[in-house]
């Protein structure tokens, strides 16, 4: 059984997908498409970081209260 680095997608499948994208969007539209995808990924990562920060703040608040209670 062959193990592919990307799961079940092989090199030929990626090449065919890239060719189809090239045919659908044309050479001039691909940089714009990639720029849009990059902005979307950045926005998603920023949103995930914001959620992570909120979770960390929520976890830190009870710990601060416990520390204050122990000191008193």
Backbone as JSON, one array per atom type, in Angstrom:
{
  "sequence": "XXXXXXXXXXXXXXXXXXXXXXXXXXXXXXXXXXXXXXXXXXXXXXXXXXXXXXXXXXXXXXXXXXXXXXXX",
  "N": [[0.85, -1.18, 0.0], [0.65, 2.15, -0.91], [1.8, 5.15, 0.56], [0.69, 8.35, 0.6], [1.96, 11.68, 0.78], [0.09, 13.7, 1.15], [-2.2, 12.51, 2.08], [-4.8, 10.92, 0.5], [-4.51, 12.13, -1.93], [-2.7, 12.34, -4.84], [0.28, 13.24, -6.76], [-0.43, 13.46, -9.49], [-3.17, 13.97, -9.34], [-3.18, 16.48, -8.11], [-1.9, 17.96, -10.1], [-3.77, 17.79, -12.18], [-5.95, 19.12, -10.99], [-4.8, 21.69, -10.71], [-4.46, 22.34, -13.4], [-7.12, 22.43, -14.27], [-8.03, 24.6, -12.74], [-6.43, 26.6, -13.84], [-7.47, 26.63, -16.44], [-10.13, 27.4, -15.94], [-10.0, 29.94, -14.64], [-8.0, 31.38, -15.9], [-4.75, 32.74, -16.71], [-4.31, 35.38, -15.85], [-6.09, 35.9, -13.8], [-5.45, 34.24, -11.7], [-3.37, 35.19, -9.84], [-4.87, 37.18, -8.5], [-6.89, 35.61, -7.4], [-5.38, 33.98, -5.66], [-4.41, 35.96, -3.95], [-6.78, 36.78, -2.74], [-7.47, 34.39, -1.44], [-5.32, 34.22, 0.31], [-5.79, 36.48, 1.93], [-8.17, 35.68, 3.09], [-7.34, 33.43, 4.57], [-5.59, 34.68, 6.36], [-7.37, 36.33, 7.74], [-8.96, 34.36, 8.92], [-7.06, 33.12, 10.61], [-6.46, 35.29, 12.29], [-8.94, 35.62, 13.52], [-9.13, 33.15, 14.86], [-7.0, 33.46, 16.65], [-7.96, 35.56, 18.18], [-10.18, 34.35, 19.43], [-8.8, 32.41, 20.89], [-7.32, 34.08, 22.61], [-9.43, 35.2, 24.09], [-10.39, 32.93, 25.38], [-8.17, 32.27, 26.95], [-8.09, 34.55, 28.6], [-10.48, 34.22, 29.97], [-9.91, 31.88, 31.36], [-7.84, 32.78, 32.98], [-8.97, 34.64, 34.72], [-10.54, 33.31, 36.87], [-8.39, 32.06, 38.17], [-6.89, 34.21, 39.12], [-8.7, 35.21, 40.98], [-8.8, 33.06, 42.78], [-6.19, 33.13, 43.75], [-6.2, 35.6, 45.02], [-8.07, 35.08, 47.02], [-6.74, 33.16, 48.56], [-4.63, 34.65, 49.58], [-5.91, 36.38, 51.27]],
  "CA": [[0.0, 0.0, 0.0], [1.44, 3.37, -1.01], [1.42, 6.22, 1.47], [0.86, 9.65, -0.03], [2.22, 12.71, 1.78], [-1.1, 14.52, 1.35], [-3.35, 11.64, 2.29], [-5.17, 10.12, -0.66], [-4.31, 12.91, -3.14], [-1.37, 12.15, -5.4], [0.84, 14.31, -7.59], [-1.21, 13.6, -10.73], [-4.45, 14.6, -9.01], [-2.9, 17.89, -7.88], [-1.61, 18.55, -11.41], [-5.05, 17.91, -12.9], [-6.71, 20.2, -10.35], [-4.15, 22.95, -11.07], [-4.77, 22.58, -14.81], [-8.53, 22.83, -14.34], [-8.11, 25.97, -12.2], [-5.84, 27.47, -14.86], [-8.42, 26.75, -17.55], [-11.33, 28.12, -15.51], [-9.77, 31.31, -14.24], [-7.05, 32.04, -16.78], [-3.48, 33.1, -16.08], [-4.33, 36.71, -15.25], [-6.95, 35.92, -12.61], [-4.92, 33.38, -10.63], [-2.77, 35.97, -8.75], [-5.95, 37.81, -7.74], [-7.53, 34.54, -6.65], [-4.47, 33.6, -4.57], [-4.39, 37.07, -3.01], [-8.03, 36.68, -1.99], [-7.38, 33.23, -0.56], [-4.38, 34.59, 1.36], [-6.48, 37.39, 2.86], [-9.14, 34.88, 3.84], [-6.61, 32.61, 5.54], [-5.09, 35.59, 7.39], [-8.53, 36.72, 8.53], [-9.33, 33.2, 9.72], [-6.05, 32.97, 11.67], [-6.67, 36.38, 13.25], [-10.14, 35.27, 14.29], [-8.8, 32.04, 15.77], [-6.15, 34.01, 17.7], [-8.84, 36.34, 19.05], [-10.93, 33.39, 20.24], [-7.83, 31.81, 21.82], [-7.04, 35.09, 23.63], [-10.6, 35.3, 24.96], [-10.42, 31.73, 26.22], [-7.09, 32.41, 27.93], [-8.5, 35.56, 29.56], [-11.53, 33.62, 30.8], [-9.25, 30.92, 32.26], [-6.96, 33.49, 33.91], [-9.77, 35.38, 35.7], [-10.79, 32.53, 38.08], [-7.12, 31.79, 38.84], [-6.54, 35.43, 39.86], [-9.61, 35.29, 42.13], [-8.36, 32.05, 43.73], [-4.95, 33.61, 44.37], [-6.57, 36.69, 45.92], [-8.76, 34.47, 48.15], [-5.73, 32.48, 49.37], [-3.83, 35.66, 50.26], [-6.74, 37.08, 52.28]],
  "C": [[0.89, 1.24, 0.0], [0.89, 4.42, -0.04], [1.72, 7.54, 0.78], [1.09, 10.7, 1.04], [1.01, 13.59, 2.08], [-2.35, 13.67, 1.56], [-3.61, 10.81, 1.06], [-4.98, 10.88, -1.98], [-2.87, 12.73, -3.6], [-0.93, 13.33, -6.25], [0.01, 14.53, -8.84], [-2.55, 14.27, -10.46], [-4.26, 16.1, -8.78], [-2.63, 18.6, -9.2], [-2.88, 18.75, -12.21], [-5.9, 19.03, -12.32], [-6.13, 21.56, -10.72], [-4.45, 23.31, -12.52], [-6.21, 23.05, -14.98], [-8.7, 24.26, -13.83], [-7.55, 26.96, -13.22], [-6.8, 27.68, -16.02], [-9.65, 27.58, -17.17], [-11.08, 29.6, -15.29], [-8.82, 32.07, -15.17], [-5.81, 32.49, -16.0], [-3.5, 34.43, -15.37], [-5.12, 36.75, -13.95], [-6.37, 35.12, -11.44], [-4.22, 34.18, -9.54], [-3.82, 36.67, -7.88], [-6.66, 36.78, -6.86], [-6.69, 34.13, -5.44], [-4.39, 34.69, -3.51], [-5.64, 37.03, -2.13], [-8.01, 35.52, -1.01], [-6.44, 33.54, 0.61], [-5.0, 35.52, 2.4], [-7.49, 36.62, 3.71], [-8.47, 34.03, 4.91], [-6.1, 33.48, 6.69], [-6.23, 36.01, 8.32], [-8.97, 35.58, 9.44], [-8.36, 33.01, 10.89], [-6.2, 34.05, 12.73], [-7.88, 36.1, 14.13], [-9.89, 34.15, 15.28], [-7.93, 32.54, 16.93], [-6.99, 34.81, 18.7], [-9.66, 35.43, 19.97], [-10.02, 32.76, 21.29], [-7.5, 32.79, 22.95], [-8.2, 35.23, 24.6], [-10.7, 34.1, 25.89], [-9.36, 31.82, 27.31], [-7.44, 33.44, 28.99], [-9.57, 34.99, 30.5], [-10.93, 32.61, 31.78], [-8.42, 31.63, 33.32], [-7.76, 34.19, 35.01], [-10.06, 34.55, 36.95], [-9.49, 32.24, 38.86], [-6.67, 33.0, 39.65], [-7.41, 35.55, 41.11], [-9.21, 34.28, 43.19], [-7.11, 32.5, 44.46], [-5.26, 34.73, 45.36], [-7.25, 36.13, 47.17], [-7.76, 33.8, 49.09], [-4.89, 33.47, 50.16], [-4.62, 36.3, 51.39], [-7.0, 36.24, 53.49]]
}
